[in-house]
Amino acid sequence: MDLLKTIWPTAFMVKTKDVASLVIQLVILIVVCAVIGILIGVLAGIPVVNILVGIVGSLLELYGFVGIVLCIANFLGVFHK
């Protein structure tokens, strides 16, 4: 659990049954992923960097997806005793 809190700290800022904190964290994750995705899209035009940028883009999408799942799980109280 400590590893998850280290890698995705914002996902654990969501309070149980607090819709506002859930929406704020989801918007932050989506906006950050979108901005970096646009930057990756621009860099993908460079032929030599294309493969590396594709790998980084896939890892970013995975990070965002797991962050969203953790936000929702924390909202539902899965991690609270």
Secondary structure, DSSP 8 states (H G I E B T S, - for coil): -HHHHHH-TGGGG--TT-HHHHHHHHHHHHHHHHHHHHHHHHHTTSTTTHHHHHHHHHHHHHHHHHHHHHHHHHHHTTT--
